Amino acid sequence: MDKYLIGLSELVPQNMDICFVIYDVTIRQKKYLQAVRMLMCAHSLDSEHPDLHSWIAHLRNTVSFLPEPIPVPVGPVLAESIASLLPGEISLELFNSQYL
């Protein structure tokens, strides 16, 4: 993790916005496990937060459109972690309609 994110990550247990900032940085750096970890942390703080819904959909969409599958051992762990936030059998359209 970048040295700037380490300091921020110490504040994660108290602040949803920090979870989202770290998610945004790590997803841009293609550090998908760290990104999903931040969403799982945010989910544990407030599972009904409106921004969390958007970021979960963003993560699923980002990972599903990668040009190549993520290799073992990261790929299966990432898929399982994403499924804990948004089960694979639920489409993004259904996820959005359930939220609205």
C-alpha positions as CSV (number, residue, x, y, z in Angstrom):
1,M,0.0,0.0,0.0
2,D,1.3,3.5,-0.7
3,K,2.7,5.4,2.2
4,Y,-0.1,8.0,2.0
5,L,-2.8,5.3,2.1
6,I,-1.2,3.6,5.2
7,G,-2.0,6.7,7.3
8,L,-5.5,6.9,6.0
9,S,-6.1,3.2,6.5
10,E,-5.6,3.6,10.2
11,L,-8.7,5.9,10.3
12,V,-10.9,3.5,8.3
13,P,-12.8,2.0,11.3
14,Q,-14.3,5.4,12.0
15,N,-15.0,6.9,8.6
16,M,-16.9,5.8,5.5
17,D,-15.4,8.5,3.4
18,I,-11.9,7.3,4.0
19,C,-13.0,3.8,2.9
20,F,-14.3,5.3,-0.3
21,V,-11.1,7.4,-1.0
22,I,-8.9,4.4,-0.5
23,Y,-11.2,2.3,-2.7
24,D,-11.0,4.9,-5.4
25,V,-7.2,5.0,-5.3
26,T,-6.7,1.3,-5.1
27,I,-9.1,0.5,-8.0
28,R,-7.2,3.0,-10.2
29,Q,-4.0,1.2,-9.3
30,K,-5.6,-2.1,-10.1
31,K,-5.2,-3.4,-6.6
32,Y,-8.5,-5.1,-6.6
33,L,-8.2,-7.0,-3.3
34,Q,-7.4,-3.8,-1.4
35,A,-10.3,-2.1,-3.1
36,V,-12.8,-4.9,-2.2
37,R,-11.4,-4.9,1.3
38,M,-12.3,-1.2,1.7
39,L,-15.8,-1.8,0.4
40,M,-16.2,-4.7,2.8
41,C,-15.1,-2.4,5.6
42,A,-17.5,0.3,4.5
43,H,-20.3,-2.3,4.3
44,S,-19.6,-3.2,7.9
45,L,-19.9,0.4,9.0
46,D,-23.1,1.2,7.1
47,S,-24.6,-1.2,4.7
48,E,-27.3,1.2,3.6
49,H,-25.0,4.1,2.6
50,P,-26.0,5.4,-0.9
51,D,-22.4,5.8,-2.1
52,L,-21.6,2.2,-1.1
53,H,-24.2,0.9,-3.5
54,S,-22.5,2.9,-6.4
55,W,-19.0,1.6,-5.5
56,I,-20.1,-2.0,-5.2
57,A,-21.7,-1.8,-8.7
58,H,-18.5,0.0,-10.0
59,L,-16.3,-2.8,-8.6
60,R,-18.4,-5.6,-10.1
61,N,-18.5,-3.8,-13.4
62,T,-14.8,-3.0,-13.4
63,V,-13.7,-6.6,-12.6
64,S,-16.2,-8.2,-15.0
65,F,-14.8,-6.2,-18.0
66,L,-11.1,-6.9,-17.4
67,P,-9.5,-8.1,-20.6
68,E,-8.0,-11.1,-18.8
69,P,-9.2,-13.0,-15.8
70,I,-7.3,-12.3,-12.6
71,P,-4.9,-15.2,-11.9
72,V,-4.9,-17.7,-9.0
73,P,-4.7,-17.2,-6.0
74,V,-6.1,-13.6,-6.2
75,G,-8.9,-14.3,-8.7
76,P,-10.9,-16.7,-6.6
77,V,-10.5,-14.7,-3.4
78,L,-11.6,-11.6,-5.2
79,A,-14.6,-13.3,-6.8
80,E,-15.6,-14.7,-3.4
81,S,-15.2,-11.3,-1.7
82,I,-17.3,-9.5,-4.4
83,A,-19.9,-12.2,-4.1
84,S,-20.2,-11.5,-0.4
85,L,-21.1,-7.9,-1.3
86,L,-23.1,-8.6,-4.4
87,P,-24.0,-12.3,-5.2
88,G,-23.1,-13.3,-8.7
89,E,-26.6,-14.4,-9.6
90,I,-27.9,-10.9,-9.0
91,S,-27.4,-8.7,-12.1
92,L,-26.4,-5.1,-11.8
93,E,-29.9,-4.1,-13.1
94,L,-31.6,-6.1,-10.4
95,F,-29.2,-4.7,-7.8
96,N,-30.0,-1.2,-8.8
97,S,-33.8,-1.8,-8.9
98,Q,-33.7,-3.4,-5.5
99,Y,-31.8,-0.4,-4.2
100,L,-34.2,2.1,-5.6
